[in-house]
Amino acid sequence: MVRIKVDADIELKAMEQGDRAMVFDTVDQNRGHLRKWLPWVDYMTSAEDYIGVIKAWQEDIDNGVGLQLGIFHKGKFVGMCGYNEIFFLSRRGQLGYWISKEGEGKGIVMRSVRKLVEYGFSRLELNRIEIICGEYNYRSRALPEAMGFTKEAVLADYEFLYDHYHDCIMYRQLKREYDAGQP
């Protein structure tokens, strides 16, 4: 089981089938908060809906093509963060994240993503890390911008959100850029 200690308060861990009720309850309690930017929220209507999702996350980890991890802040599950996709041959990974309303504004996602960027470059030997955010999701965009990622592209009509398409911004950081910014 993958576990990554971020700091004294935050741990990232691979989710197991026994976690599905916890994930569902957190999503269910945060539907209004999450729905604005996440296209899957309305389709997750019970804990059982996570059986296949958690199985896919586990298979992705086993196959080295993804690394979806739960965020635990002071022992409480508050969201997800990880590599939605890892393209081994091109040494590229795409990071994604979401956080409960209760977990917002505490730097939890920033610290988790910083750790996963370091992990991606050092342990996974990635050369490129991407983060894709909704063009008007300013809170989400603030993270890669604060971390020195480069705004690389606007992806027109990139994602369908229930009843409309929206544009997304692709940010990237290359290993050489990351290395140049390290003390």
N, C-alpha and C positions, 0 to 999 in steps of 0.2 A: 504494500500500500504506500502510495506517495504521500509524504508529509513534508512540508517546507515551513520551517520556523522563520517568520518574518522579523519579529521582535518580541519583547516580553508580553505584549498584548495580542498579537495576531499570529495565527497559524493557518496555513492553507493545507487542505487535505483532499485526497480523492474521495468521492462519494461512493457509498455502498447502498445496496438495496434497503437496508435498515434505515437509511437516511431519508427515504422518499417522503414520508409524512412531514418531516421537518422542512424539507424543501418546499413541498406543496403549501404548508401552512404559512411560510414566510411569503411566498408569492401571492397566496390568496389574501393575506392581510395587506399587501402592497399593490394590489391590482391597479388602482388609479395612478399610483406613483410610477409603476413600471410600464404600463400599457402605452404610454405616449411614445416610447422609443423602442419597445421590444415587440416584434411581430408575432410572437408565439404565446403571449400571456393568456389570451382568450381561449386558447385551445387546451390549456392545462386545467382541467376541471375537477380532478381528483388525484389523490396520491398514487393511484394505480397508473395514471398517465405517465408517471416518471419511471415505471419499470423498464420500458424500452429505452428511455433516454439515458438512465443511469447505466444500463447494459452497454449502450453505444459509447458513453464516456469511458467506461472501463476498457472496452475493446480498442478505442482510439489510443488510450494510454499503453495498452499491451502491444499495439502495432506501431507505436511511435509516431502517430499521425495527429495527435491531439493531446491536450493536457488540461482538462477542465477540473478545477479545484474549488471546493467550498471555502469561503472565507469565514473564519471563526475569530470573533473579537471577544476577548476575555471569556472564551469557552462557548460563546453563543454564536450560532449560525446567523450571518447577516447578509450573505450574498455569494456570488460566484465570480471567479476571476481565472483566466487561464488562456491557453492557446487553443482557439477554436479549430485551427488547422495548423499542421506542421508539414511542410513540403521538404522532406528529407533530401531529395536529390538537388534541389536548388538552395538548400539551407536557409529556408525562409519560414517564418512563423507569423500568424495573425492573432494578436491578443484581443480579448474581449472581456467585459466586466459589467456587473450590475450590483447594486447595493440597496438594501432596504432603506426606507425613509429614516428609520431609527439610527441607522449606521452612517447616514450622510453627514458631511461637514466635520468629520473627525480625522481626516487624512488616512482612513483605513484603506481605501482603494489606491491612493497614491503610493503608500508604503508597500502594498501588495504588488502593484504593477512594477515598482522599482525592483523589488526582489525577483520577480519573474523575468524582467529584462536581463538582470545580471545572470540568472539561472539559464536563460535562453542562450546568451552569448558564451557563458563559461561551460555549462554542463551539456547543453543540447548542441553546442557548436554551430549555432545559427550565424549567418552573416547579415541577415536583414529581418527586422521585426516591424510589423505593420499594425496600426490601430485604425479602425474605420469607425467614424462617428457621424451621426446625423448632422447635417449642416447647421441646423438651428438648436442642436443639443449642446448649448454652451457649457454646461457643467461638465459633460463628458469630454468635450474638446479642450477644456482647460487643462486636463491632465497631460496629454501628450505635448501640448504647447509648453507647459511648465517644466516638462522633462527634457526639453530641447529636441523633440522630434521635429522633422521637417514636414511641412504641409506640402504634399506632393501632387495631389490631384483632387478635383471635384468630380465625383462619380454621379452623373445625371441619372435620375430615376433608378437609383441603385437598389432600393428596398421598397417592398410593398407593405404598408402599415394599415391593414384592415380594409380601408376604403380609398387609399390614395398612395401614390408613389412619392418618395422624397429623395432628395439628393443627399449624398454622404461625402465626407471629406476623408481622404486617405492620408494618414501620417506615416512616416517611416523613420527608422533609425538604423544606420548601418554599423557593423561592428567597429570599423575604423573610426567612426564618429563617436561612438560610445567610449572607445579606448582613449581618444584624444581628450575627452571631457573628464576622465578619471584623474584623481590626484596622484 
